[in-house]
Amino acid sequence: MSLLPLLSFGRRLSTRLAWVVSAAVVALFALTLGLLAHQSRLSAEASVQRDAAHALARAVAVMEALPWSERLQAAQRWEFAPLLVAPATPPPQARLLPLPPAWHKALADFLAPEDVAFWAINTKDGVRHGFTVILDDGSPLSAMLPAALRRPPGLPWRIITALALAGLGTWIIALWALRRVTAPLERLIQALETFATPQAPAAPLPEHGPYEVALTARTLNALRERLERLLTARTALLAGIAHDLRTPLARIRLRLESLPEDETRAGIERDLTDMQRLIELSLDYARSLTPRLEYQEVDLTEFTADLVDLYRDGGAEIEADLPASPLTARLDPTALGRILANLLDNALRYGTRARLQLRAVAAQSCEFVVEDDGPGIPPEAREAVLEPFVRLEPSRNPDTGGTGLGLSIAANLTRALHGSLSLEAAQPHGLRAVLRLPLRPPVACSGGTVSL
């Protein structure tokens, strides 16, 4: 199974947008929960302050109703939570502090805040605050708060759990929705991978989905039709000229038969042979632009061995490095044979010998490597020689520089087979042509005849 869809999952537009939406929702939810938590904390503190103020007011009322001798016993017996009450002055180490506004507001409903002294004391449990009130008989009453106000239990983990669930749920929903929205765009991109190429399917690009995607597909379909008409016209023009030239060439050959055997006739025959070869190559190039492929199961090891034997029977020196076991692929053997023949012809034309290697690479592809010991091709010209009628030899002599169509025909047929052709430098010198083909073509081209 290919890992490409899995590796590209994180780079998909829908995945990235889902992360953005999820991050925005989680951030908004975190801000909302943070504000709610802050408000909850303030409400809890206000509730504790109100309870403490009420307890202090009850303690003042109880102590004023009792004689001095019973107040200490009543302070120990009565419950004035959350305060610890004692009929005494503040501890000696207490520091008097201004009454905070929050406590001022809480005490105002029960006592006169200006009659309450607010103080703080350092203990082993931290800083504790307290109040001192002078009763009607002039005696003091002190009350101490706990070391820290109790906050609502479990609030932090609840917030974290809620954020995690909200983020996960939002990401799943956003990914599902965005994949639905971007699915037409992905189908459009997949169709564009073969847009205006020889292996493009006959069906037009799908014109549905969001308005922008449908409009883009409609525009590209119109452009595709124009490009196909242009390509068809160019191919028909080239094929027509090459075909129509055959008739006058045949008449010239017939008239040559009436001429005496001399150097003039021999020169004309050589020129006619070169013209005939150029015409045939031009027709082959025109066919390679829009070939008809017959896909079938081919044993590449046996197929390559037969091709090498054919060249050796003709006197060519070719070294073959083939797998020991069969290597099967589904492709057009005629197109593959033409590609390898053009590469081998090119290697034998510029070198003294050629080397052909076949090997399986990755999981679903194979690689043919053709090397020669010739002069090679400069790096800056390796892409250019794959174009038609491009020759590095400036003399225009087909015996020394070819016609400039062999590599371009091989490149066209390679693209039709969904493969790649690259030219590299061989060691210590020469050219190394690397042909990589899939062992199984795309589903749309996997069976029968494909008209391109």
C-alpha positions as CSV (number, residue, x, y, z in Angstrom):
1,M,0.0,0.0,0.0
2,S,1.3,3.4,-0.9
3,L,2.2,5.8,1.9
4,L,1.7,8.9,-0.2
5,P,-1.9,9.6,0.9
6,L,-0.8,9.2,4.5
7,L,2.2,11.4,4.2
8,S,0.2,14.1,2.4
9,F,-2.6,14.0,4.9
10,G,-1.1,16.7,7.1
11,R,-0.4,18.9,4.1
12,R,-4.0,18.8,2.7
13,L,-5.9,22.0,2.6
14,S,-8.8,20.4,4.6
15,T,-6.5,19.2,7.3
16,R,-4.8,22.5,7.8
17,L,-8.1,24.4,7.8
18,A,-9.4,21.9,10.3
19,W,-6.4,22.6,12.6
20,V,-7.0,26.4,12.2
21,V,-10.7,26.1,12.9
22,S,-10.0,23.8,15.9
23,A,-7.4,26.1,17.3
24,A,-9.7,29.1,17.0
25,V,-12.6,27.2,18.7
26,V,-10.3,25.9,21.4
27,A,-8.8,29.3,22.0
28,L,-12.3,30.9,22.1
29,F,-13.5,28.1,24.4
30,A,-10.4,28.5,26.6
31,L,-11.0,32.2,26.9
32,T,-14.6,31.7,27.7
33,L,-13.8,29.0,30.3
34,G,-11.1,31.2,31.7
35,L,-13.5,34.1,32.1
36,L,-16.1,31.8,33.7
37,A,-13.4,30.3,36.0
38,H,-12.3,33.8,37.0
39,Q,-15.9,34.8,37.6
40,S,-16.5,31.6,39.5
41,R,-13.5,32.3,41.7
42,L,-14.7,35.9,42.4
43,S,-18.2,34.6,43.2
44,A,-16.7,32.0,45.6
45,E,-14.5,34.6,47.3
46,A,-17.5,36.9,47.6
47,S,-19.6,34.1,49.1
48,V,-16.9,33.3,51.6
49,Q,-16.5,37.0,52.5
50,R,-20.2,37.3,53.0
51,D,-20.3,34.2,55.2
52,A,-17.4,35.5,57.2
53,A,-19.0,38.9,57.6
54,H,-22.3,37.3,58.7
55,A,-20.4,35.1,61.1
56,L,-18.6,38.1,62.6
57,A,-21.9,39.9,63.0
58,R,-23.4,36.9,64.8
59,A,-20.3,36.7,67.0
60,V,-20.6,40.4,67.9
61,A,-24.3,39.9,68.8
62,V,-23.7,36.8,70.9
63,M,-20.8,38.3,72.8
64,E,-22.6,41.5,73.6
65,A,-25.5,39.5,75.0
66,L,-23.3,37.5,77.4
67,P,-21.4,38.7,80.4
68,W,-17.6,38.9,80.2
69,S,-17.1,35.7,82.2
70,E,-19.1,33.6,79.8
71,R,-17.7,35.0,76.5
72,L,-14.6,32.8,76.3
73,Q,-16.6,29.6,76.9
74,A,-19.2,30.7,74.4
75,A,-16.5,31.4,71.7
76,Q,-15.2,27.8,72.2
77,R,-18.7,26.3,72.2
78,W,-20.4,28.2,69.4
79,E,-19.6,27.7,65.7
80,F,-18.8,30.8,63.8
81,A,-17.3,29.3,60.7
82,P,-15.3,30.2,58.8
83,L,-14.0,32.4,61.6
84,L,-11.9,31.5,64.7
85,V,-13.3,33.9,67.3
86,A,-11.8,34.9,70.7
87,P,-12.7,37.7,73.1
88,A,-9.2,39.2,73.0
89,T,-7.1,41.8,71.2
90,P,-5.2,40.9,68.0
91,P,-1.9,39.0,68.4
92,P,1.1,41.2,69.2
93,Q,2.8,40.5,65.8
94,A,-0.3,41.5,63.9
95,R,0.0,44.2,61.3
96,L,-2.9,46.6,60.8
97,L,-3.9,47.0,57.2
98,P,-6.5,49.1,55.3
99,L,-9.8,47.3,54.9
100,P,-10.0,46.0,51.3
101,P,-12.9,47.2,49.2
102,A,-14.3,43.7,48.9
103,W,-14.4,43.2,52.6
104,H,-15.8,46.7,53.1
105,K,-18.7,45.8,50.8
106,A,-19.3,42.4,52.6
107,L,-19.2,43.9,56.1
108,A,-21.4,46.9,55.2
109,D,-24.5,44.7,55.2
110,F,-24.0,43.6,58.9
111,L,-21.6,46.0,60.7
112,A,-20.3,49.4,60.4
113,P,-17.0,48.9,58.4
114,E,-15.3,51.9,60.1
115,D,-15.7,50.1,63.5
116,V,-13.8,47.0,62.2
117,A,-10.0,46.8,62.3
118,F,-8.4,44.6,59.6
119,W,-5.0,43.0,60.3
120,A,-2.6,40.3,59.1
121,I,-0.3,37.9,60.8
122,N,2.5,35.5,59.5
123,T,2.1,31.8,60.5
124,K,3.7,28.6,59.4
125,D,0.6,28.0,57.1
126,G,1.1,31.4,55.4
127,V,-0.4,34.8,55.9
128,R,-3.7,34.9,57.8
129,H,-6.0,37.9,58.1
130,G,-8.4,38.8,60.9
131,F,-10.8,41.4,62.3
132,T,-11.1,43.1,65.6
133,V,-14.3,44.8,66.8
134,I,-14.8,46.9,70.0
135,L,-18.0,45.8,71.7
136,D,-20.5,48.1,73.4
137,D,-18.8,47.5,76.8
138,G,-15.4,48.5,75.3
139,S,-14.0,45.0,75.3
140,P,-12.3,43.7,72.1
141,L,-13.5,40.7,70.0
142,S,-11.1,39.3,67.4
143,A,-11.8,36.8,64.6
144,M,-9.2,35.1,62.3
145,L,-9.8,33.9,58.8
146,P,-8.5,30.5,57.5
147,A,-5.1,30.5,55.8
148,A,-6.7,30.5,52.3
149,L,-10.2,30.7,51.0
150,R,-11.5,27.4,49.6
151,R,-12.0,27.4,45.9
152,P,-14.4,25.2,43.9
153,P,-12.9,21.6,43.8
154,G,-11.8,20.1,40.5
155,L,-12.0,23.2,38.4
156,P,-8.6,23.0,36.6
157,W,-9.0,19.3,35.4
158,R,-12.5,20.0,34.4
159,I,-11.4,22.9,32.2
160,I,-8.6,20.8,30.7
161,T,-11.0,17.9,29.9
162,A,-13.5,20.2,28.4
163,L,-10.9,21.9,26.3
164,A,-9.6,18.6,25.0
165,L,-13.0,17.2,24.2
166,A,-14.0,20.5,22.5
167,G,-10.8,20.6,20.5
168,L,-11.1,16.9,19.4
169,G,-14.8,17.2,18.5
170,T,-14.3,20.4,16.6
171,W,-11.3,19.0,14.7
172,I,-13.3,15.9,13.6
173,I,-16.4,17.9,12.6
174,A,-14.3,20.6,10.9
175,L,-12.2,17.9,9.0
176,W,-15.3,16.1,7.9
177,A,-17.0,19.3,6.7
178,L,-13.9,20.7,5.1
179,R,-13.2,17.5,3.3
180,R,-16.7,17.6,1.8
181,V,-16.1,21.2,0.7
182,T,-12.6,20.6,-0.7
183,A,-13.3,17.2,-2.3
184,P,-14.3,18.8,-5.7
185,L,-11.1,20.8,-5.6
186,E,-9.0,17.6,-5.0
187,R,-10.8,15.8,-7.8
188,L,-10.0,18.8,-10.0
189,I,-6.4,18.7,-9.0
190,Q,-6.3,14.9,-9.8
191,A,-7.8,15.5,-13.2
192,L,-5.3,18.3,-13.8
193,E,-2.4,16.0,-13.3
194,T,-3.0,14.6,-16.8
195,F,-4.5,17.8,-18.2
196,A,-3.4,18.6,-21.8
197,T,-1.0,15.6,-21.9
198,P,-1.0,12.6,-24.3
199,Q,-2.4,10.3,-21.6
200,A,-5.2,12.7,-20.6
201,P,-8.6,10.9,-20.4
202,A,-11.3,11.8,-22.9
203,A,-13.7,12.9,-20.2
204,P,-13.7,16.6,-19.4
205,L,-12.9,17.9,-15.9
206,P,-15.9,17.7,-13.5
207,E,-17.8,21.0,-13.4
208,H,-19.5,20.6,-10.0
209,G,-18.8,21.6,-6.4
210,P,-18.4,25.1,-5.1
211,Y,-18.9,27.9,-7.6
212,E,-15.2,28.9,-7.8
213,V,-14.2,25.2,-8.4
214,A,-16.9,24.7,-11.1
215,L,-16.0,28.0,-12.8
216,T,-12.3,27.0,-12.8
217,A,-13.1,23.5,-14.3
218,R,-15.3,25.1,-16.9
219,T,-12.6,27.5,-18.0
220,L,-9.9,24.8,-18.0
221,N,-12.2,22.5,-20.1
222,A,-12.5,25.3,-22.7
223,L,-8.7,25.7,-22.6
224,R,-8.3,22.0,-22.9
225,E,-10.5,21.8,-26.0
226,R,-8.5,24.6,-27.7
227,L,-5.2,22.8,-26.8
228,E,-6.5,19.5,-28.1
229,R,-7.5,21.1,-31.4
230,L,-4.1,22.8,-31.6
231,L,-2.3,19.5,-30.9
232,T,-4.4,17.6,-33.3
233,A,-3.9,20.2,-36.0
234,R,-0.1,20.2,-35.5
235,T,0.0,16.4,-35.5
236,A,-2.2,16.2,-38.6
237,L,-0.1,18.8,-40.3
238,L,3.2,17.0,-39.6
239,A,1.7,13.6,-40.5
240,G,0.1,14.9,-43.6
241,I,3.3,16.5,-44.9
242,A,5.3,13.4,-44.2
243,H,2.8,11.2,-45.8
244,D,2.3,13.3,-48.9
245,L,6.0,13.5,-49.5
246,R,6.1,9.8,-50.0
247,T,4.4,10.0,-53.4
248,P,6.9,12.5,-55.1
249,L,9.8,10.5,-53.5
250,A,8.5,7.3,-55.1
251,R,8.2,9.1,-58.5
252,I,11.8,10.4,-58.2
253,R,13.0,6.9,-57.4
254,L,11.3,5.6,-60.5
255,R,12.9,8.2,-62.7
256,L,16.3,7.5,-61.2
257,E,16.0,4.0,-62.7
258,S,16.4,5.6,-66.2
259,L,19.6,7.3,-65.3
260,P,23.0,5.7,-65.8
261,E,24.9,4.2,-62.9
262,D,27.3,7.0,-61.9
263,E,28.2,9.2,-58.8
264,T,25.3,11.6,-59.5
265,R,22.7,8.9,-59.3
266,A,24.4,7.4,-56.2
267,G,24.3,10.8,-54.5
268,I,20.7,11.3,-55.3
269,E,19.8,7.9,-54.0
270,R,21.6,8.6,-50.7
271,D,19.7,11.9,-50.4
272,L,16.4,10.1,-51.1
273,T,17.2,7.5,-48.5
274,D,17.9,10.2,-45.9
275,M,14.7,12.0,-46.8
276,Q,12.8,8.7,-46.5
277,R,14.2,8.1,-43.1
278,L,13.4,11.6,-42.0
279,I,9.9,11.2,-43.2
280,E,9.4,7.9,-41.3
281,L,10.8,9.4,-38.1
282,S,8.5,12.4,-38.5
283,L,5.6,10.1,-38.8
284,D,6.8,8.2,-35.8
285,Y,7.1,11.4,-33.8
286,A,3.6,12.4,-34.8
287,R,2.2,9.0,-33.7
288,S,4.1,9.3,-30.4
289,L,2.2,12.5,-29.5
290,T,-1.1,10.6,-29.6
291,P,-0.3,6.9,-29.5
292,R,-2.8,4.0,-29.1
293,L,-1.6,1.8,-26.3
294,E,-2.4,-1.9,-25.9
295,Y,-1.9,-2.8,-22.2
296,Q,-1.0,-6.4,-21.5
297,E,1.1,-8.5,-19.1
298,V,4.7,-8.5,-20.1
299,D,7.7,-10.4,-18.6
300,L,10.2,-7.5,-18.7
301,T,13.2,-9.9,-18.1
302,E,12.3,-12.0,-21.1
303,F,11.3,-9.1,-23.2
304,T,14.6,-7.2,-22.6
305,A,16.6,-10.4,-23.2
306,D,15.0,-10.9,-26.6
307,L,15.6,-7.3,-27.5
308,V,19.3,-7.6,-26.6
309,D,19.7,-10.8,-28.6
310,L,18.2,-9.1,-31.6
311,Y,20.8,-6.3,-31.4
312,R,23.6,-8.9,-30.8
313,D,22.5,-10.8,-33.9
314,G,23.1,-7.6,-35.8
315,G,26.6,-7.3,-34.5
316,A,26.1,-4.7,-31.8
317,E,28.1,-5.0,-28.6
318,I,25.6,-4.8,-25.7
319,E,26.1,-5.9,-22.1
320,A,22.9,-6.9,-20.3
321,D,22.3,-6.9,-16.5
322,L,18.9,-8.5,-16.0
323,P,17.1,-9.9,-12.9
324,A,17.4,-13.6,-12.3
325,S,13.7,-14.0,-11.7
326,P,10.8,-12.8,-13.9
327,L,9.7,-9.2,-13.5
328,T,6.1,-8.7,-14.7
329,A,4.5,-5.4,-15.6
330,R,1.3,-4.3,-17.3
331,L,2.2,-2.0,-20.2
332,D,2.3,-1.7,-24.0
333,P,5.3,-3.8,-25.3
334,T,5.4,-2.0,-28.6
335,A,5.8,1.4,-26.9
336,L,8.4,0.0,-24.5
337,G,10.3,-1.7,-27.3
338,R,10.4,1.6,-29.3
339,I,11.7,3.5,-26.2
340,L,14.5,1.0,-25.5
341,A,15.4,0.7,-29.2
342,N,15.8,4.5,-29.5
343,L,17.9,4.6,-26.4
344,L,20.1,1.7,-27.5
345,D,20.5,3.2,-31.0
346,N,21.5,6.5,-29.5
347,A,24.1,4.7,-27.3
348,L,25.6,2.7,-30.1
349,R,25.7,5.7,-32.5
350,Y,27.8,7.8,-30.1
351,G,29.7,5.0,-28.3
352,T,31.5,1.7,-29.1
353,R,29.3,-0.4,-26.8
354,A,26.2,-0.1,-24.7
355,R,25.1,-1.5,-21.4
356,L,21.4,-2.2,-20.5
357,Q,20.3,-2.8,-16.9
358,L,16.9,-3.7,-15.6
359,R,15.9,-3.7,-12.0
360,A,12.9,-3.3,-9.7
361,V,12.8,-0.2,-7.6
362,A,10.4,0.8,-4.8
363,A,7.3,-1.4,-4.7
364,Q,5.4,-0.7,-7.9
365,S,8.0,0.5,-10.4
366,C,10.9,-0.7,-12.5
367,E,14.0,1.0,-13.9
368,F,15.9,0.6,-17.2
369,V,19.4,2.0,-17.4
370,V,21.1,2.4,-20.8
371,E,24.8,3.5,-20.6
372,D,27.4,4.1,-23.3
373,D,31.0,5.1,-23.5
374,G,30.6,8.0,-25.8
375,P,31.3,11.7,-25.3
376,G,28.2,12.3,-23.3
377,I,25.9,15.3,-23.2
378,P,26.7,18.5,-21.3
379,P,24.4,19.0,-18.2
380,E,22.9,22.2,-19.6
381,A,21.8,20.4,-22.8
382,R,20.2,17.3,-21.3
383,E,16.7,18.7,-21.1
384,A,16.9,20.3,-24.5
385,V,17.8,17.1,-26.4
386,L,14.5,15.6,-25.4
387,E,12.7,18.1,-27.6
388,P,12.1,17.4,-31.3
389,F,14.8,18.2,-33.9
390,V,17.4,19.2,-31.3
391,R,20.9,18.0,-32.2
392,L,24.2,18.7,-30.5
393,E,26.1,17.9,-33.6
394,P,25.9,21.0,-35.8
395,S,26.7,19.5,-39.2
396,R,23.1,18.4,-39.8
397,N,24.5,15.1,-41.2
398,P,22.1,12.3,-40.1
399,D,25.0,9.8,-40.1
400,T,26.9,11.7,-37.5
401,G,24.2,13.5,-35.5
402,G,21.0,11.7,-36.2
403,T,17.7,13.5,-36.9
404,G,17.0,14.9,-33.4
405,L,13.8,12.9,-33.1
406,G,14.9,9.6,-31.4
407,L,15.1,10.9,-27.8
408,S,12.0,13.1,-28.2
409,I,9.9,10.1,-29.4
410,A,11.2,8.1,-26.4
411,A,10.3,10.9,-24.1
412,N,6.7,11.1,-25.6
413,L,6.1,7.4,-25.3
414,T,7.5,7.4,-21.7
415,R,5.0,10.1,-20.7
416,A,2.3,8.1,-22.3
417,L,3.3,5.1,-20.2
418,H,3.2,7.3,-17.1
419,G,6.9,7.0,-16.6
420,S,9.9,9.3,-16.5
421,L,13.1,9.6,-18.6
422,S,16.2,11.4,-17.4
423,L,19.7,11.7,-18.8
424,E,22.8,11.6,-16.5
425,A,26.5,11.4,-16.8
426,A,28.1,8.0,-16.9
427,Q,31.4,7.2,-15.3
428,P,34.2,7.7,-16.4
429,H,32.5,9.2,-19.5
430,G,29.5,8.7,-21.6
431,L,25.7,9.1,-21.2
432,R,23.4,7.3,-18.8
433,A,19.7,7.2,-19.7
434,V,17.4,6.2,-16.8
435,L,13.9,5.1,-17.8
436,R,11.5,4.5,-14.8
437,L,8.1,3.0,-15.5
438,P,5.2,1.9,-13.1
439,L,4.6,-1.9,-13.0
440,R,0.9,-1.2,-12.9
441,P,-0.7,1.8,-14.8
442,P,-3.4,4.0,-13.4
443,V,-6.8,2.4,-13.1
444,A,-8.2,4.4,-16.0
445,C,-5.5,2.8,-18.3
446,S,-5.2,-0.7,-16.8
447,G,-7.0,-2.7,-19.4
448,G,-7.6,-2.9,-23.1
449,T,-6.9,-0.3,-25.7
450,V,-6.4,3.3,-24.7
451,S,-6.8,5.9,-27.3
452,L,-4.7,8.9,-26.5
